[in-house]
């Protein structure tokens, strides 16, 4: 199971569900990544738009290579999924399929961000089938949480192979994180989380 990506702005530490109050929460980090951070997305799939996706950072784990990563939990409909996130000033890496009980734990790199984001930047993932992320543009974006300037639109594509493909459109606002996602992924069938995610409210430390 796949999904996601991520969020945030300069802290004073206020949480709001009000849609007419954008920018209430602040963070000094380009890619906030602290235990207790929370995001909620309006979720639209197959014409149904009365659902939400909740994302929470709940604790910390150690990766097989000894590096520390924070655990992000995604609640989509009645399902729960987790990813592990490492972040520094230059990059953020999102891992999934972490198995702490496996004899030889392995990690799958779901997404990478390299900072600072700039229109035209391109980077490649570990898959040989055209695993490519590209920064397409930088504009304003309006979502239920409000209007955000300096928002970058990215594309994440992995070429078709064995009934699997990824064609995701990602909107990322520095110091806010993932503000919008149009997920289209197939892995022997549609992947949970496919559809439109729009930031509704969030809390960051």
C-alpha positions in Angstrom: 0.0 0.0 0.0 1.3 3.4 -1.0 0.6 7.0 -0.5 1.6 10.4 0.3 3.7 12.8 0.9 3.8 15.9 3.4 3.4 19.5 5.1 3.7 23.0 7.1 4.7 27.1 8.4 6.7 29.3 11.7 5.5 28.3 15.1 3.6 29.9 17.6 1.6 26.7 18.0 -2.0 27.4 17.2 -4.4 24.9 15.7 -7.4 25.8 13.7 -10.1 24.1 11.8 -11.4 27.4 10.4 -11.2 27.6 6.6 -11.2 31.4 6.7 -8.0 31.6 8.7 -5.1 30.5 6.6 -1.6 30.7 7.9 -2.5 30.5 11.6 0.2 27.9 12.3 3.9 28.6 11.8 7.1 26.6 11.6 10.7 27.6 11.0 11.3 24.4 9.0 11.0 24.0 5.2 9.7 20.5 5.8 8.3 20.2 9.4 8.9 16.8 10.9 8.1 16.8 14.7 6.3 14.4 16.9 2.8 15.8 17.5 2.4 17.4 14.1 -1.0 16.8 12.5 -2.6 17.4 9.1 -6.1 16.8 7.9 -7.0 16.6 4.2 -10.4 16.7 2.5 -10.5 13.5 0.4 -12.3 13.2 -2.9 -12.4 9.8 -4.7 -14.9 8.6 -7.3 -17.1 11.6 -6.8 -17.3 11.1 -3.0 -16.0 14.2 -1.2 -17.3 13.8 2.3 -14.2 11.9 3.7 -11.0 13.1 5.3 -7.5 11.8 5.6 -5.6 12.4 8.9 -1.9 12.4 9.1 0.0 12.3 12.5 3.6 12.1 13.5 3.5 9.7 16.5 7.0 8.6 17.5 10.5 7.8 16.4 12.2 4.6 15.2 15.7 3.6 14.1 16.2 2.5 10.6 18.2 -0.7 9.7 21.2 1.6 8.8 21.1 3.2 12.3 19.5 6.5 11.2 16.6 7.9 13.2 13.3 8.5 11.5 9.9 9.8 12.6 6.8 7.6 12.2 3.9 9.2 10.2 0.5 7.5 10.5 -2.1 7.9 7.7 -5.8 7.2 8.4 -7.7 6.8 5.1 -11.3 5.7 5.4 -11.2 2.7 7.7 -7.5 1.9 6.9 -4.3 2.9 8.6 -0.8 3.0 7.0 2.6 4.2 8.2 5.7 5.7 6.6 9.1 6.7 8.1 10.5 10.1 7.3 14.1 11.4 7.6 14.7 15.1 7.0 17.6 17.7 7.1 18.2 21.1 5.6 18.9 19.7 2.1 16.5 16.7 1.7 13.6 14.7 3.0 13.2 11.0 2.3 9.9 9.1 2.9 10.2 5.4 3.4 7.5 2.7 3.5 7.1 -1.1 4.0 9.3 -1.0 7.1 9.1 -4.3 8.9 10.6 -4.2 12.4 9.8 -7.9 12.9 11.4 -9.2 9.7 14.8 -11.0 9.9 16.2 -8.6 7.4 14.2 -5.4 7.4 14.1 -3.5 4.2 12.9 0.0 3.2 11.2 1.2 0.1 11.9 4.8 -0.8 8.5 6.2 -1.7 9.4 9.9 -2.2 12.4 12.3 -2.0 12.4 16.1 -1.8 15.6 18.1 -2.4 15.7 21.7 -1.1 15.6 24.4 -2.0 12.8 23.6 -4.5 13.2 25.4 -7.8 11.2 25.2 -11.0 12.8 22.9 -13.5 14.6 20.8 -10.9 14.5 17.0 -11.6 15.7 14.1 -9.6 15.4 10.3 -9.9 14.4 7.4 -7.6 15.7 3.9 -7.3 13.4 2.2 -9.8 14.7 1.6 -13.3 11.4 2.3 -15.0 11.6 6.1 -15.2 11.2 7.0 -11.5 11.2 10.7 -11.9 10.2 13.7 -9.8 10.1 17.2 -11.5 9.3 20.6 -10.1 6.9 22.1 -12.6 6.1 25.6 -11.4 5.7 27.9 -8.4 2.3 29.6 -7.9 -0.5 30.4 -5.4 -2.8 27.6 -4.4 -6.2 27.7 -2.7 -7.4 24.8 -0.7 -10.0 24.5 2.1 -7.4 25.5 4.7 -6.8 28.8 2.8 -4.7 30.4 0.1 -0.9 29.7 0.0 1.6 31.6 -2.1 5.0 30.2 -3.0 3.5 26.7 -3.7 5.4 24.4 -5.9 3.7 21.9 -8.2 5.7 18.6 -8.7 5.1 15.5 -10.7 6.1 12.0 -9.6 6.1 9.4 -12.3 7.1 5.7 -12.4 6.7 4.0 -15.7 4.3 1.2 -16.4 5.6 -2.3 -15.5 3.7 -5.4 -14.4 0.4 -3.6 -14.0 2.0 -1.0 -11.8 2.3 2.8 -12.5 2.6 6.1 -10.6 1.4 9.4 -12.0 1.1 11.8 -9.0 0.6 15.5 -9.0 1.9 17.1 -5.8 1.6 20.6 -4.4 4.1 21.5 -1.7 4.3 24.8 0.2 7.6 25.3 2.1 7.0 25.6 5.8 3.6 24.2 5.3 4.3 20.9 3.5 1.9 18.9 1.3 -1.0 21.2 0.6 -2.6 19.2 -2.2 -2.1 15.8 -3.9 -3.8 14.2 -6.9 -2.7 10.6 -6.5 -3.0 8.0 -9.3 -1.2 4.8 -8.6 -1.8 1.2 -9.7 -0.2 -1.9 -8.2 -2.1 -4.8 -9.7 -5.1 -2.5 -9.2 -5.9 1.0 -7.7 -3.9 1.9 -4.6 -5.6 3.1 -1.4 -5.4 6.9 -1.3 -6.0 7.4 -5.0 -7.9 10.6 -5.5 -7.7 14.2 -4.5 -6.2 15.4 -1.2 -6.7 19.1 -0.2 -5.4 20.5 3.1 -8.2 21.3 5.4 -6.4 22.2 8.6 -3.2 21.4 10.4 -1.1 21.7 13.6 2.7 22.0 13.8 5.0 22.6 16.7 
